[in-house]
């Protein structure tokens, strides 16, 4: 799972853009240009130049940062007040941040300077770097939405650049400006590589060279239960055991710097450390699977925060790493960073995205399924009755299945006597009740509850008992328990059944709620999606409006 905590300043620009300019909202940029000169050996220098004005009545502070993959060569600038130029004075500090592929490195050196009100300014800074893989994307209007922007590159004779969704390759000296962007294209993604090289193959070769000293996993580090299971040969049970070992025993920790933001640690070191980021966990799982003979691929992927379709080997398009296991002609996507994920399900952050399977000879880019293999669902089965005092009461079985059950197991870690579990039930049922028993495993959580309805939830008219179904858990509360939010993050089914209740006729089944009725039982089935859920979703609102009405108790 990708996480981010940033100190000192908010870091908003793309990590892969090299030197990062954060700017200031109060500044207007008339010109931004980036000039890159690549040497034959692969090193390169970048000049970033800006012109603009502070048209506000207050001082504005501009920030730019240098990542640990590059060195600052120089910086200079001036601002002009009443026709008189003055040198810009730069300040610097070290920004400490956790690593997020879509954001920044740990250990950025951040520079800033103050620009007085109602003045013009211009400044530039030069950097040098050694990893061409970080020349990766160009923003349509530059980083600061300048009125005029261009990106100029000079390549040596032995290199060329390939571009996403463009057949033409460029070499020598060329310029990219705003007019070169396709309609609705905000970023151009590219890759600099040796002439004649195929981009995907070059990326694979580059990555393999970076991990060639990693060796293989030491079986002496692996747990006894996995080694015992391996004696039976390859099986999904063995693959699942490897996945769950990484998932449950390696703590996700994503502080990185420099090239280590892209290249994983050695698998044996991750076992010793008992922590790692997505790449470290993926490398460990990949080497475990390979050791036992599985067809496994380290996989560069993106999370749903990335909007462009990932179909080109630019690292600006990716922000995650997982493992792809090929089993019986299907691909199982394994993300060890998400604890609440069943083996076989894609993690929530990659659900419906794309992935690049490194070293796969054909069809290296794959679409990650947009649905879970194990369809999550919950069911609330009510049995209403009259107690010895002739008061309406019920027995309720709450069933949370598949991912819903796993979320419960990990978030609440409850047993029959768990105070945390009790708080969850109290949240859903905010009146007197008791928990009779509970059960949980990775695929199902069941909670048995009983309650005598408070007088405010029923009424007696002519010997008929009318039950106010507002005694049911609020839909928004259920959403918060199973989705940790008010809308569906993945498709799921909700089922409600009521024994000994009779509902009013005239229910409209055309609203996405299926209805089953029998002599003494009524069932409602709801299929939740991102589109119909949420506190203002059509399905949830219909449930509130048409179902939460009084029903008649029927012995």
C-alpha positions, 0 to 999 in steps of 0.5 A: 500500500502506498502511504505518504507523510510529508514534513516541513512543506507540502510536496505536490509535484511529480517525483519522476520529473527530476528537479522539482519546482513547487512554485507559489499560487500567487505567482504568474509564470510567463516562461518556463523552459527545460534544457537537457543535454545527454552525454554519450555515457548516459550522464546528463545535465538539466537547466531549468529556467523560469520568468514571471511576476508577483502581481499580488500585494504581498511577498510570495515564496517559491520552492524547488527541490533537488532529489538524491539522484542528481546534484545541484551545479548552480543557481542564480536569479534576479527580481526587478523592482521599479526598474532596478534588478536585485539578486535573489537570495536562496535559502535551503533545508533538507525535507524529510519525507516517506517515499511515494513513487508518485511524489518525492524521494526521502531526503530532498534538498529544498530551496526557496526564495522570497519574491517581493510584491508587484515585481518581475523575476527570473531565475534558473538552476542547473543539475547533473544526474546519471540515471537516464531512467529519470528522464520520463515525462513532460507536462503540457504547460510545464510544472507551473502552468506557464504561458509559454513552455518548451522542453529541449533535449540534445541526445548523443549519436548513440541514443534516441527517445521513444514516446508513448502513443507515437511511432516516431522516435527522436534523436539529436536535438529536438524541442517539445512544446505545448502544441506537440501534445495530443488532444486531452493529453496533459503529459507526454511520457518518453524513454531515452535508450540506445538507438535501435533498442525496443523500449520494453526490452531496454527497461527490462535489461536496465532493471535486471542489471540493477538486481543482478547481484541479488542472488537467490533466496536462502531456504534456511530463512524460510519457515518450517511449515512452508518447507514442509508443504513444498515437499508435496510439490507445486500447488496453490496451497504452497503459493498461498502460504508464501504470499501470506508469509510475506503479507503477515510477517513483513512490516510495510515501511516505505522510507527510501532515497535515491535509486532505492526508490525503484530498485528492491533490496535483496530478499534475504535482507528483507527477511532479516529486517522483517520490514520493507516497501512494496518493491522489497516485499515483491522481490521476496515473494517473487524469489520464494515462488521461483525457488519452489518452481512457480512461473512468477514475474516481478511486476511494475504497476500503478495504483488507481491514483494514476489516471493514464493507462499504463502501457509504456515503460516510463516510470512516471506512469507507475508507483507500485510493485507487485508479483504476478503468478501464472497458474493454469493459464491465468494470472494471480496478482499478489500485493503483499502490502495490503493486509486485508487481501485474500490470496487470489484477489487483486488489492484494492489499490490496483483493482481495475488498473494495469501492470507491466510483467517484467521479463515476460516475453509476450503480453507483458502489459496486462489489465488487472481485473476490476472485480474481486475473485471472491465476491464480498457480501454481507447478510443480516438474517432477522427472526422476530418473535414476541417474548414472554412479556408480549414485546417484539424481540429478534434474534439476528445473525450477521454474516460478513463474507470474503473481503468483508470478513477479512477486514473484520479479522484484521481491523478488530481482531476480536474474540467472543469477549473482545471489547473492540468487537462489542464497540462495532456491534454497539455502533450498528445497534445503538440500543439494548442488545447482547452478543450471544456468540461470534466466529471468524476466519479468513472467509467468514465472520458471523456474529449472533445478536439478540435484542428486545425492541425498545418501545420507540420501535414498535406500536400496537394497534388493534392487537397488531404489532407494527415494527419500525424498521428504523431499528435496522443498522443505518446503511451509512454505518454498514458502509463505514464498517465494511468499506471504511467510507460511505461508498462502495470501493468494490462491488458487493452484495447486501442481503437482508431477510426477515422472518415473521414480518409482513411488508406493505405491498407495492414495493418497486423492484426496479430500483436495484433491490430484488425482493423475495416474499414467502408466507412468513419471510421477506428477503431483500437483495442489494448489489452495491457498486461505486455508482449506486452507493454512497450517502447520496447514492440512488440505492441507499436513498431508496432503501431509506425512503421505501424500506425503512417503514413499519412492517407487521409482525406475523406469527 
